[in-house]
Amino acid sequence: EKFEKPWRKEYPALLATLHAWAASLHILRSADGDLDEGEQHIQKVFSLLDVNEIHKPFVEQSRPDTLLWYKKAIAALAYRVSGYLNRVKGFVPKSVEQYQKAATLLRELDLLIEMATTLNDMGFAQAEMGEWNDGRANVRHALKTRRELGPRIPVALSLNTLAAIDVREGEAQYASARQNAERALSIFRAFSHERGIALALVTLAEATRRLSGTIPLLSDADRVKYLREARDYAREAKDIFEKQGESSRQVEAL
């Protein structure tokens, strides 16, 4: 309701933008009521945009209508945020469907940064459905694009996503998971990116814990060492998420 100011009614695309970003912030925080608030903001986005118009191709691809281009970009953002929301809520097939809608628009718009984020997140959701090859392929595509674009934090996010997929796939991938999580963590620490550090620590803790039970001929002393490392990684991650107020992530770190 606080967004519904009279002058904003004249610019529905801008109001849709506010709702899309508000949805993203609520979902990232995930405190009590945030997921429902996020869902309501996403619904607002698509009540303000003409979905049929959004999915029509440009009349001239080389000279797209500026306002329609902007509307498509906001719709793609909303679909991506909806994909994340559905994955968090456990509706993984719906999550992948929303990510695919976002990707379709982003290919048309040639927004490489957003496309990399969408492919990265969609790949993780696909892996949660057991689609290991497709999921890993999408994350690797995202990683390649992010390396080409330059900024290191997105690169680390994709490395951590690969590690998280490795953890979920099973025993044969635990060593790879630990390696990718360590690489991601080193980048996040180099840039003092607190949330990234915590995300990588969660993945590293789980990879280390699982690896401790699968290494052949590992001594009891070394197994205890691995488990203590995993515990310390998890505790550090929990402290960071607690400081940042991300309730759902605190539970994940435990």
Salt bridges, closest charged atoms under 4 A:
GLU4 OE2 - HIS19 NE2 3.71
GLU4 OE2 - LYS44 NZ 3.42
ASP34 OD1 - HIS26 ND1 2.59
ASP34 OD2 - ARG29 NE 2.74
GLU53 OE1 - LYS71 NZ 3.34
GLU97 OE2 - LYS94 NZ 3.70
GLU97 OE2 - LYS101 NZ 3.74
GLU108 OE1 - LYS72 NZ 3.01
GLU114 OE1 - ARG80 NE 2.91
GLU128 OE1 - ARG87 NH1 3.97
GLU128 OE2 - ARG168 NE 3.65
GLU148 OE2 - LYS144 NZ 2.68
ASP166 OD1 - ARG136 NH2 2.79
GLU169 OE1 - ARG136 NH2 2.68
GLU182 OE2 - ARG178 NE 3.62
GLU194 OE1 - LYS243 NZ 3.06
GLU206 OE2 - ARG209 NH2 2.51
GLU206 OE2 - ARG210 NE 2.71
ASP220 OD1 - ARG223 NH1 3.79
GLU229 OE1 - ARG178 NH2 3.48
GLU229 OE2 - LYS225 NZ 2.90
ASP232 OD1 - ARG231 NE 3.22
GLU236 OE2 - ARG189 NH1 3.14
GLU242 OE1 - LYS238 NZ 3.37
GLU246 OE2 - ARG195 NE 2.60
GLU252 OE1 - ARG249 NH1 2.95
